[in-house]
Each structure stands twice: as structure tokens, then as C-alpha cells.
């Protein structure tokens, strides 16, 4: 089988890419404190993984303090954060790479310790199951969120717009809107987490309203050719009830076509889990429905990626943990070289190089 199509050029909106291997948005919880500010270590981490004409998607970054749900995650709403991210984008661009920033509001997947004792917010006051992490890195029972008041929702949209403009000011080549994995925008989409009776709840059109308002606002701010979106129709992540995802997600993707977005990025299956989900929708529907480039993500091996390109079931392939453990992943995929194994105990947190900057390249291993 020829692997040329995995390494052939492609145009994503305003971005000209030399190959179709993309680094996934990967939470590492290593921003400098106080202030959740990216620093020199973060810049080196992204630069290690940058390739000429290759695309990196940054770790999710909260659009506001209200949007934070984990300690050590970077933000994109203060001047210091913008300056810190500029270190990262400059380092990636110096390697000839491209990088977009993922915009994040976790909604109910947060804890009052991040918000001065105030409850996290969501579409409705429905408590997620399980536990969550507090601002001091401890685990605690989840809390019942406060439903966003109708008058507050325009402010959330404005936060996304401000964060988008900050991302461009920080030197990013675009943004990816995080509407997956049970976070705020996903909470508005799902029947099980959105019991609102106003214009943002009830019908499919109403539950999709916030997402589409955010898309309209940020594409107006920087142009649709620099905006992608991530969805996870079949993923019951962070306690999100999946139900029957087909009606809402076919509606959303059809509406997204009118914006001319840079790409659609789908989590294929359960985030970090199996690709096949019992009772899940056929994601091929969304691939066929979307009129722009499609990024496939979740559990891709080299063989699966080549097969997806051969069958044209995805335009680009997104790799996660393999990129953490292999800063030269693109080279290894080209050569069909063995991969380093990720050190799962060192995925989250820390300020040193261990498990972050010390994965060897092929040349270093040799």
C-alpha cells in the first residue's frame, strides 16, 4: 500500500500544510503559576513536535476564568497568557510549523474552588456523576452546577470572541472550537444536560443555538478560514448522556456548512477509549454531510491512518498520545519506525522535563 496520501499536501482554509498528520489537543496541566501562563518549557514542548508545514492543535485553553476546570491548564484571556502563548507560537513557526489554539469552557466539569466558592455553570442544574479535580490538585465529589441565566449567555459568547482575538494576537494561525467531551457547548447540545425552557433549550434548534452563535461570532471576528471545530457525538465523556446523537449532530453539521469552516474534527468513538461504541451513530454520516475537510481522531495507528486515507474516510489524521511520546512522530510514521510508549503516570502536571521534554527521537535513540 502506498502511504503517499498521508504525506501529501493539503489546504485547510488559510493554512497550507505539507502533510496530513496532525497533533491532537492534549491537556498536560503544566502552565506556570500564578496566572495559568504558558512558559519556556511549553514552547520547547510544542517546538519539539513541530514539522515544516505540519499542524499542531494546542491543548485546550480556557476562554475565561469561569471556563476553567482543571489546575495548571493555560488560559487565553489575560495579557500575560497572550505573551506566554507568543513564546509557543514563535517557537513553532521557527520550525516551519502551523498551530491553532483550542478554545475551552468546561461548564459543569469544574469545581467551586476555581471560582471563589461560586458554583460552576452549565445549561441546566444537573450534577455530573463521579468526582472532579479541585484547584489544589485534589479529587472531590462533583457539584450541582448553576444554570446560566438567559442574560448571561451573550457574555459567554463575548468571552469566546475575546479569546479568539487574543489567540490571533498571540500568533496562532487559527482556533479550534472545543464542543466535545461533555464540556459547556456539548452540555447545551445534549437532551440529558439541557432541560432549559427558553430559546436555548428544548428543540434541536434551540439546543444548538449557543454553539452556532459562538461559531458565527468567532468567524466574523477572524474569518471562517481560520476556525475549526471539534465534536464527539458518541463519547459519553465527563458524565455526558449520549442518548441518540444522530438528530442533533446531523442538524449541527448541516448548519456548520453555511459558515465555510476550516475543518470538522471528530472524536471517533469514546474519547481515549474504543473507536466503536454500542448504539453510537454512524459518523460516516457526518463525514459525508460536512462540505469541508474532515479530521479523524481516536486510536489511530499508522496502518489505520493509511487505510483511512486510502479509503478517503478522513482528509487528515489526528494523533494524541503517540505525539506525546514521539516528538518526531511524523518521521517515524514515514519510515514505519517503532514508537516510544507514553508514560501515563506523567501525563498531567509538573514543571520539569520528565515525561514532557525527555522522550527521545529516533536520532537520539540511535
Helices and strands as residue ranges (DSSP letters): G 4-7, E 10-12, E 15-17, E 21-23, H 40-49, E 55-57, E 61-62, G 65-67, H 79-94, E 98-104, G 112-114, E 121-122, E 131-133, E 139-141, E 146-147, H 150-169, E 174-179, H 184-189, H 204-207, H 209-222, G 224-226, E 227-231, G 237-239, H 246-256, G 257-259, E 263-267, H 284-289, E 293-297, H 302-310, E 316-319, H 321-325, H 329-335, G 344-346, H 362-365
